[in-house]
Amino acid sequence: MLAGIDYFIVIAYIIGMLLLGLYFKKFVNSSEDYFLGGKSLPFWAIGMSIVVSDIGALDFVGVSGQAYRYGISVGNFDWVGSVPAMLLAAFIFIPYFWRGGMYTIPEYLGRRYNQKVRTIASVTWILFFALDLGVLFWASAVLLNVLMGWPIWISIVATAGVVGLYTYFGGITAVIMTDVVQFIIMFIGGFALVFLSLYEVGGWDNMVDKIATMGPEYRNHFDIIQPQDTKSPFPWTGILFGLTFVMANAYMIGNQSIVQRCLTAKNEWHAKASMIFGSALKMFIPILVLFPGLMAVVVHPGLEDGDQALPMMIKSILPPGLVGLMFAAFFAGLMSSVDSLLNSTATLFTKDIYEPFIKKGADDKHYLKVGQITTLVLLLIGVATSPISSDFPGIYVAIQTFMSYFQGPIFAILLLGIFWKRTTEWGGLSALVIGIGFAIYLNVFKEQFFTIEDPFLYISWWSFLLGFIINVVVSLLTKKHTEEQLKGLVFSSKILVENKKL
């Protein structure tokens, strides 16, 4: 049972986020203000926002559970995956997107290839974000139900109301600046649990010694590199080829909700610095989300469900006050993920679907209003689809698997598009369509091709490789672009002047 101080902290946090987000309404006067923050935001705020929006309560619980079951190898997703990918994005891709005046990643693909590639990529991301939104609403509702005793539907409406209001009125500026506060709360709450847990187990060396004596199943618990035949989902081959080469890069370079933040930077230096600063902060994330699961092996051995590790540690380790702060940290992660999806999906729909196909050449205020209305519609879709998550316990894993359907092919055409002049529009289109189809095929018949239960890392790698090869072959057989068409779109040429249209 929570103490009174814990209830106060959680409610004060929710109200504070709403008021802070609504404050930024006065800075929104155009569609650029709404979608790109008027290109006025500093690197430190963007870097914090990138990190906190990528970590939600499900990640806290899930990664701690994986660490409880499999050890520290789950930390590869940040240490080996995210950090190198963020640095690659900072020095190569972000400057091109920022100087080109892009609003969306598919917009770049449209300029580099053709409108069909832009539309397919945009619709794919919109579908993924819309599905993910319902899952996040349900997760926040379950959290508030357990924490505050609120009924599920009241919790869903409360979350949608708070996040929806400040995202509707304040746009991406409100999203990023509320994320800064949420980042600070998450780090304070998370590190409080880590330090108190470490004290409880008698320090790091003592914990390692105790786990080492618990049986042969724990012998690889502190090996960050797992053998190829490991029973865990993290064999070194999957980590190297699927994660490091494909999924991490695709996520940090091709994910609208990540890259759009960098496009809000006040200049190119801040755009690059935001990713570099974010990568430095990312180094600490495994400590926050992984270590409590490791320490739970000692404090709460024999749990049937590893996902219970973090809640059990919070219950047994944290004093009143800090419990409320930790739940506020959970909620911070959820809210930052929801506001990111809302704004990014509204941007994709308005700029890649509505403006090119439904109403070209309207005035700026019209597109601002469309973005705001799209945000409201997405809220309603998220609320309406959220109960689906209760019927399918594995839907969160399914959505992560869905990312492996398209991230490989999209990264293949992004990579070749920016580094190889000879890539053609038909090479990109065929690689995207066939690559996604191949990834779906591999997943449907995964038992015939893979020995591990969740082979999404391998699926990402093979769909990327096929997309890469098809892009090269078809491009060599079709008409190449002129130098003028490629101006500012490939690594060896000068960048487009801002706002040059397709």
C-alpha positions as CSV (number, residue, x, y, z in Angstrom):
1,M,0.0,0.0,0.0
2,L,1.3,3.4,-0.9
3,A,1.9,6.1,1.7
4,G,0.2,9.5,1.5
5,I,3.4,11.2,0.3
6,D,3.6,8.7,-2.6
7,Y,0.1,9.6,-3.8
8,F,0.9,13.3,-3.5
9,I,4.1,13.0,-5.6
10,V,2.3,11.1,-8.4
11,I,-0.7,13.5,-8.6
12,A,1.6,16.6,-8.3
13,Y,3.7,15.2,-11.1
14,I,0.7,14.6,-13.5
15,I,-0.7,18.1,-12.8
16,G,2.7,19.7,-13.1
17,M,3.4,18.1,-16.5
18,L,0.0,19.3,-17.8
19,L,0.6,22.9,-16.7
20,L,4.2,23.0,-18.0
21,G,3.1,21.6,-21.4
22,L,0.2,24.1,-21.7
23,Y,2.6,26.9,-21.1
24,F,4.3,26.4,-24.4
25,K,1.0,27.0,-26.3
26,K,2.0,30.6,-26.7
27,F,5.0,29.7,-28.9
28,V,2.9,27.9,-31.6
29,N,1.9,30.2,-34.4
30,S,2.7,28.2,-37.5
31,S,3.0,24.6,-38.7
32,E,6.8,24.9,-38.4
33,D,6.4,25.9,-34.8
34,Y,4.1,22.9,-34.2
35,F,6.1,20.2,-36.0
36,L,9.7,21.6,-35.7
37,G,9.5,24.0,-32.7
38,G,10.4,26.9,-35.0
39,K,13.9,25.4,-35.3
40,S,14.8,27.1,-32.0
41,L,15.5,24.4,-29.4
42,P,18.9,23.7,-27.7
43,F,20.9,20.5,-27.9
44,W,20.7,19.5,-24.2
45,A,16.8,19.6,-24.2
46,I,16.6,17.5,-27.5
47,G,19.2,15.0,-26.2
48,M,17.3,14.4,-23.0
49,S,14.0,14.1,-24.9
50,I,15.5,11.5,-27.3
51,V,16.6,9.3,-24.4
52,V,13.5,9.6,-22.2
53,S,11.1,9.0,-25.0
54,D,12.9,5.8,-25.9
55,I,12.5,4.3,-22.3
56,G,9.1,3.6,-20.9
57,A,7.7,1.7,-18.0
58,L,7.5,-1.4,-20.1
59,D,11.2,-1.1,-20.8
60,F,12.0,-0.7,-17.1
61,V,10.0,-3.8,-16.3
62,G,11.0,-5.8,-19.4
63,V,14.7,-5.1,-19.4
64,S,15.0,-5.8,-15.6
65,G,13.1,-9.0,-16.2
66,Q,15.5,-10.0,-19.1
67,A,18.5,-9.2,-16.8
68,Y,17.0,-11.4,-14.1
69,R,16.7,-14.3,-16.6
70,Y,19.7,-13.8,-18.8
71,G,22.1,-11.4,-17.2
72,I,23.9,-8.2,-18.5
73,S,23.8,-9.2,-22.2
74,V,20.5,-7.3,-22.6
75,G,22.6,-4.1,-22.1
76,N,23.9,-4.6,-25.6
77,F,20.8,-2.9,-26.9
78,D,22.1,0.5,-25.6
79,W,25.9,0.0,-25.3
80,V,26.5,-1.8,-28.6
81,G,23.3,-0.8,-30.4
82,S,22.1,2.7,-29.7
83,V,25.3,4.5,-28.9
84,P,27.3,3.8,-32.2
85,A,24.1,4.3,-34.2
86,M,23.4,7.7,-32.6
87,L,27.0,8.8,-33.4
88,L,26.6,7.7,-37.0
89,A,23.3,9.7,-37.2
90,A,24.9,12.8,-35.7
91,F,27.8,13.0,-38.1
92,I,26.3,11.7,-41.3
93,F,22.5,11.7,-41.6
94,I,21.2,14.5,-39.2
95,P,23.1,17.3,-41.0
96,Y,21.5,16.3,-44.3
97,F,18.0,16.1,-42.9
98,W,18.4,19.4,-41.0
99,R,20.0,21.5,-43.8
100,G,17.5,20.1,-46.3
101,G,14.6,21.6,-44.3
102,M,13.0,18.2,-43.9
103,Y,10.0,17.6,-41.7
104,T,10.0,13.8,-42.0
105,I,12.3,10.9,-43.0
106,P,10.0,9.7,-45.7
107,E,10.2,13.3,-47.2
108,Y,14.0,12.7,-47.7
109,L,13.2,9.3,-49.3
110,G,10.7,11.0,-51.6
111,R,13.3,13.5,-52.7
112,R,16.0,10.8,-53.2
113,Y,13.8,8.2,-54.8
114,N,10.1,9.0,-55.6
115,Q,6.7,9.7,-54.2
116,K,5.8,6.0,-54.0
117,V,8.7,5.2,-51.7
118,R,7.9,8.2,-49.5
119,T,4.2,7.2,-49.2
120,I,4.9,3.5,-48.4
121,A,7.5,4.4,-45.8
122,S,5.2,7.0,-44.2
123,V,2.1,4.7,-44.1
124,T,4.2,2.0,-42.6
125,W,5.4,4.2,-39.7
126,I,1.9,5.7,-39.2
127,L,0.5,2.2,-38.8
128,F,3.2,1.2,-36.4
129,F,2.9,4.3,-34.3
130,A,-0.9,4.0,-34.2
131,L,-0.7,0.4,-32.9
132,D,2.0,1.3,-30.4
133,L,-0.2,4.1,-29.0
134,G,-2.9,1.8,-27.9
135,V,-0.4,-0.4,-26.1
136,L,1.1,2.5,-24.3
137,F,-2.3,3.8,-23.2
138,W,-3.1,0.4,-21.8
139,A,0.3,0.1,-20.0
140,S,-0.2,3.5,-18.3
141,A,-3.8,2.6,-17.3
142,V,-2.6,-0.7,-15.7
143,L,0.1,1.3,-13.9
144,L,-2.3,3.9,-12.5
145,N,-4.8,1.1,-11.6
146,V,-2.2,-0.7,-9.5
147,L,-0.7,2.5,-8.1
148,M,-3.8,4.7,-7.4
149,G,-6.6,2.2,-7.5
150,W,-8.3,4.0,-10.4
151,P,-10.5,2.0,-12.8
152,I,-8.8,1.2,-16.1
153,W,-11.0,3.4,-18.3
154,I,-10.6,6.4,-16.0
155,S,-6.8,5.9,-16.1
156,I,-6.8,5.7,-19.9
157,V,-8.8,8.9,-20.2
158,A,-6.7,10.7,-17.6
159,T,-3.5,9.8,-19.5
160,A,-4.9,10.7,-22.9
161,G,-6.3,13.9,-21.5
162,V,-3.1,15.1,-19.9
163,V,-0.7,14.2,-22.7
164,G,-3.2,15.0,-25.4
165,L,-3.9,18.5,-24.2
166,Y,-0.3,19.7,-24.0
167,T,0.6,17.9,-27.3
168,Y,-2.4,19.4,-29.1
169,F,-1.7,23.0,-28.0
170,G,2.1,23.1,-27.6
171,G,3.3,20.8,-30.4
172,I,6.8,19.4,-30.3
173,T,8.2,22.2,-28.1
174,A,5.8,21.1,-25.3
175,V,6.8,17.5,-26.0
176,I,10.5,18.2,-25.7
177,M,10.5,20.6,-22.8
178,T,8.2,18.3,-20.7
179,D,10.5,15.4,-21.6
180,V,13.4,17.3,-19.9
181,V,11.6,17.3,-16.6
182,Q,10.5,13.7,-17.1
183,F,14.2,12.7,-17.8
184,I,15.3,14.3,-14.6
185,I,12.6,12.5,-12.6
186,M,13.4,9.2,-14.3
187,F,17.1,9.5,-13.5
188,I,16.6,10.5,-9.9
189,G,14.0,7.7,-9.2
190,G,16.0,5.1,-11.1
191,F,19.4,5.8,-9.6
192,A,17.8,5.9,-6.1
193,L,16.6,2.3,-6.6
194,V,20.0,1.2,-8.0
195,F,22.1,2.6,-5.1
196,L,19.7,1.4,-2.4
197,S,19.6,-2.1,-4.1
198,L,23.4,-2.2,-4.3
199,Y,23.6,-1.4,-0.6
200,E,21.1,-4.2,0.1
201,V,23.1,-6.8,-1.7
202,G,26.4,-5.7,-0.1
203,G,28.0,-4.2,-3.1
204,W,28.8,-5.3,-6.7
205,D,31.5,-7.9,-5.9
206,N,29.4,-9.5,-3.2
207,M,26.5,-9.7,-5.7
208,V,28.6,-11.3,-8.4
209,D,30.0,-13.9,-5.9
210,K,26.5,-14.8,-4.7
211,I,25.0,-15.2,-8.2
212,A,28.1,-17.3,-9.3
213,T,27.3,-19.9,-6.6
214,M,23.6,-20.2,-7.5
215,G,24.0,-22.8,-10.2
216,P,25.3,-23.5,-13.8
217,E,22.3,-21.6,-15.3
218,Y,23.9,-18.4,-14.0
219,R,27.4,-19.0,-15.4
220,N,27.0,-16.6,-18.3
221,H,25.0,-14.0,-16.4
222,F,27.9,-11.5,-16.5
223,D,29.0,-12.2,-20.0
224,I,28.0,-9.3,-22.2
225,I,28.8,-11.4,-25.3
226,Q,26.7,-14.6,-25.4
227,P,27.6,-17.6,-27.5
228,Q,25.8,-18.3,-30.8
229,D,24.0,-21.4,-29.3
230,T,22.7,-19.5,-26.2
231,K,19.2,-20.1,-25.1
232,S,18.8,-16.3,-24.5
233,P,17.4,-14.1,-27.4
234,F,20.8,-12.3,-27.5
235,P,23.4,-14.5,-29.3
236,W,26.5,-12.6,-30.5
237,T,25.6,-13.2,-34.1
238,G,22.1,-11.6,-33.7
239,I,23.6,-8.7,-31.7
240,L,26.3,-8.0,-34.2
241,F,24.4,-8.4,-37.5
242,G,20.8,-7.8,-36.5
243,L,21.2,-5.2,-33.8
244,T,24.4,-3.3,-34.4
245,F,24.4,-3.3,-38.2
246,V,20.6,-2.9,-38.8
247,M,18.0,-2.4,-36.1
248,A,19.9,0.1,-34.0
249,N,20.9,2.2,-37.0
250,A,17.4,1.9,-38.6
251,Y,15.8,3.0,-35.3
252,M,18.1,6.0,-34.6
253,I,18.4,7.2,-38.2
254,G,15.1,6.2,-39.8
255,N,12.7,6.6,-36.8
256,Q,10.5,9.7,-37.2
257,S,10.0,10.2,-33.5
258,I,13.8,10.3,-32.9
259,V,15.0,12.3,-35.9
260,Q,12.2,14.9,-35.7
261,R,13.5,16.1,-32.4
262,C,16.9,16.8,-34.0
263,L,15.2,18.8,-36.7
264,T,13.9,21.2,-34.1
265,A,17.5,22.3,-33.3
266,K,18.3,26.0,-33.6
267,N,21.3,25.3,-35.9
268,E,23.2,22.4,-37.4
269,W,25.7,22.3,-34.5
270,H,22.9,21.9,-32.0
271,A,21.3,19.2,-34.3
272,K,24.5,17.2,-34.2
273,A,25.3,17.9,-30.6
274,S,21.8,16.7,-29.5
275,M,22.5,13.2,-30.8
276,I,26.0,13.1,-29.3
277,F,24.8,14.3,-25.9
278,G,21.9,11.8,-26.1
279,S,24.4,9.0,-26.9
280,A,26.4,9.9,-23.7
281,L,23.2,9.8,-21.6
282,K,22.3,6.5,-23.2
283,M,25.4,4.9,-21.7
284,F,23.6,5.2,-18.3
285,I,20.3,3.6,-19.3
286,P,21.4,0.0,-18.8
287,I,22.5,0.9,-15.3
288,L,19.0,2.2,-14.5
289,V,16.9,-0.5,-16.1
290,L,19.2,-3.6,-16.0
291,F,21.0,-3.5,-12.6
292,P,17.8,-3.8,-10.5
293,G,17.0,-7.0,-12.3
294,L,20.5,-8.4,-11.6
295,M,20.3,-7.5,-7.9
296,A,16.8,-9.1,-7.6
297,V,18.5,-12.5,-8.4
298,V,20.1,-12.2,-4.9
299,V,17.3,-10.4,-3.0
300,H,14.4,-12.3,-4.6
301,P,15.7,-15.6,-6.0
302,G,13.4,-18.1,-7.7
303,L,10.8,-15.8,-9.2
304,E,8.8,-17.6,-11.8
305,D,8.3,-14.5,-13.9
306,G,11.4,-12.3,-14.3
307,D,9.2,-9.3,-15.0
308,Q,8.2,-9.3,-11.4
309,A,11.8,-8.5,-10.4
310,L,11.6,-4.7,-10.6
311,P,8.2,-4.3,-8.8
312,M,9.5,-6.6,-6.1
313,M,12.6,-4.6,-5.7
314,I,10.6,-1.3,-5.5
315,K,8.3,-2.9,-2.9
316,S,11.1,-4.3,-0.7
317,I,13.9,-1.6,-1.1
318,L,12.4,1.9,-1.5
319,P,11.1,3.9,1.5
320,P,7.9,6.0,1.3
321,G,8.4,9.0,-0.9
322,L,10.9,7.3,-3.1
323,V,8.2,4.7,-4.1
324,G,6.1,7.6,-5.4
325,L,9.1,9.1,-7.2
326,M,9.8,5.8,-8.8
327,F,6.3,5.4,-10.1
328,A,6.4,9.0,-11.3
329,A,9.6,7.9,-13.2
330,F,7.7,5.0,-14.7
331,F,4.9,7.3,-15.7
332,A,7.4,9.9,-17.1
333,G,8.7,7.2,-19.5
334,L,5.2,6.3,-20.6
335,M,4.0,9.9,-21.1
336,S,7.2,10.9,-23.1
337,S,6.6,7.9,-25.4
338,V,3.0,8.8,-25.9
339,D,3.6,12.5,-26.7
340,S,6.3,11.5,-29.1
341,L,4.1,9.1,-31.0
342,L,1.2,11.7,-31.2
343,N,3.3,14.5,-32.6
344,S,5.4,12.4,-34.9
345,T,2.4,10.6,-36.4
346,A,0.6,13.9,-36.9
347,T,3.7,15.2,-38.7
348,L,3.9,12.1,-41.0
349,F,0.2,12.3,-41.9
350,T,0.1,16.1,-42.5
351,K,3.3,16.4,-44.5
352,D,3.5,13.0,-46.3
353,I,-0.2,12.2,-46.9
354,Y,-2.5,15.2,-46.5
355,E,-0.3,17.9,-48.1
356,P,0.7,15.9,-51.2
357,F,-2.5,14.0,-51.9
358,I,-5.5,15.8,-50.2
359,K,-4.9,19.5,-50.3
360,K,-1.8,21.0,-51.9
361,G,-0.8,24.6,-51.6
362,A,-3.0,25.5,-48.6
363,D,-1.9,28.3,-46.3
364,D,0.3,27.5,-43.3
365,K,-2.5,27.9,-40.7
366,H,-4.5,25.2,-42.5
367,Y,-1.7,22.7,-42.1
368,L,-1.2,23.7,-38.4
369,K,-4.9,23.0,-37.8
370,V,-4.7,19.6,-39.7
371,G,-1.8,18.6,-37.4
372,Q,-3.8,19.5,-34.3
373,I,-6.9,17.6,-35.5
374,T,-4.8,14.6,-36.5
375,T,-3.4,14.6,-32.9
376,L,-7.0,14.5,-31.5
377,V,-8.0,11.7,-33.9
378,L,-4.9,9.7,-32.9
379,L,-5.8,10.1,-29.3
380,L,-9.2,8.6,-29.9
381,I,-7.7,5.7,-32.0
382,G,-5.2,5.0,-29.2
383,V,-8.0,5.1,-26.5
384,A,-10.3,2.9,-28.6
385,T,-7.6,0.3,-29.5
386,S,-6.0,0.1,-26.0
387,P,-8.2,-2.8,-24.7
388,I,-6.8,-5.0,-27.4
389,S,-3.6,-5.2,-25.3
390,S,-5.5,-6.9,-22.5
391,D,-6.7,-9.7,-24.9
392,F,-3.2,-10.4,-26.3
393,P,-0.5,-10.4,-23.6
394,G,2.3,-10.7,-26.1
395,I,1.2,-7.8,-28.2
396,Y,4.1,-5.6,-27.1
397,V,6.5,-8.2,-28.3
398,A,4.5,-8.5,-31.5
399,I,4.8,-4.8,-32.1
400,Q,8.6,-5.0,-31.7
401,T,8.6,-7.8,-34.1
402,F,6.5,-5.7,-36.5
403,M,9.4,-3.2,-36.5
404,S,11.7,-5.9,-37.9
405,Y,9.3,-6.2,-40.9
406,F,10.3,-2.8,-42.2
407,Q,13.3,-1.4,-40.4
408,G,15.8,-3.5,-42.4
409,P,14.6,-2.5,-45.9
410,I,14.1,1.2,-44.9
411,F,17.6,1.3,-43.5
412,A,19.0,-0.3,-46.7
413,I,17.5,2.4,-48.9
414,L,18.5,5.2,-46.6
415,L,22.1,3.9,-46.5
416,L,22.4,3.4,-50.2
417,G,20.4,6.6,-50.9
418,I,22.9,8.8,-49.1
419,F,26.2,7.0,-49.9
420,W,25.7,5.7,-53.4
421,K,24.9,8.1,-56.3
422,R,24.0,5.3,-58.7
423,T,20.9,4.2,-56.6
424,T,17.8,4.8,-58.6
425,E,14.1,5.4,-57.8
426,W,13.2,1.9,-59.0
427,G,16.0,0.3,-57.0
428,G,14.7,1.9,-53.9
429,L,11.0,1.1,-54.5
430,S,11.7,-2.6,-55.3
431,A,14.0,-3.0,-52.3
432,L,11.4,-1.5,-50.0
433,V,8.5,-3.6,-51.2
434,I,10.3,-6.9,-51.6
435,G,12.3,-6.4,-48.4
436,I,9.2,-5.9,-46.3
437,G,7.5,-8.9,-48.0
438,F,10.5,-11.1,-47.3
439,A,10.6,-10.0,-43.6
440,I,6.9,-10.9,-43.3
441,Y,7.6,-14.3,-45.0
442,L,10.5,-15.0,-42.6
443,N,8.4,-14.2,-39.6
444,V,5.4,-16.3,-40.7
445,F,7.7,-19.4,-41.3
446,K,10.3,-18.6,-38.6
447,E,10.2,-22.1,-37.2
448,Q,11.6,-23.4,-40.5
449,F,14.5,-21.0,-40.6
450,F,15.5,-20.1,-37.0
451,T,16.1,-22.1,-33.8
452,I,15.4,-19.2,-31.3
453,E,11.9,-18.3,-30.3
454,D,12.0,-14.6,-31.2
455,P,14.3,-14.2,-34.2
456,F,13.5,-10.5,-34.9
457,L,17.3,-9.6,-34.9
458,Y,18.0,-12.2,-37.6
459,I,14.9,-11.2,-39.6
460,S,16.1,-7.5,-39.5
461,W,19.5,-8.6,-40.8
462,W,18.3,-10.8,-43.7
463,S,15.6,-8.4,-44.8
464,F,18.2,-5.6,-44.8
465,L,20.6,-7.7,-46.8
466,L,18.1,-8.7,-49.4
467,G,16.8,-5.0,-49.7
468,F,20.4,-3.9,-50.1
469,I,21.2,-6.4,-52.8
470,I,17.9,-5.8,-54.7
471,N,18.5,-2.0,-54.6
472,V,22.0,-2.4,-56.1
473,V,20.9,-4.9,-58.8
474,V,17.8,-3.0,-59.9
475,S,19.6,0.4,-59.8
476,L,22.4,-0.9,-62.1
477,L,19.6,-2.0,-64.6
478,T,17.7,1.2,-64.5
479,K,18.2,4.9,-65.5
480,K,20.4,6.8,-63.0
481,H,19.6,10.2,-61.6
482,T,21.2,13.4,-63.0
483,E,23.7,15.4,-60.9
484,E,21.1,18.1,-60.6
485,Q,18.5,15.7,-59.2
486,L,21.0,14.4,-56.6
487,K,22.1,17.8,-55.5
488,G,22.1,18.0,-51.7
489,L,20.8,14.4,-51.3
490,V,24.0,12.3,-51.4
491,F,27.0,12.4,-49.2
492,S,29.4,13.6,-51.9
493,S,27.3,16.6,-53.0
494,K,26.4,20.0,-51.5
495,I,23.3,20.0,-49.3
496,L,20.0,21.3,-50.6
497,V,19.1,24.8,-49.7
498,E,16.4,24.7,-47.0
499,N,12.8,24.3,-48.1
500,K,13.6,23.2,-51.7
501,K,10.5,21.3,-52.8
502,L,10.3,17.9,-54.4
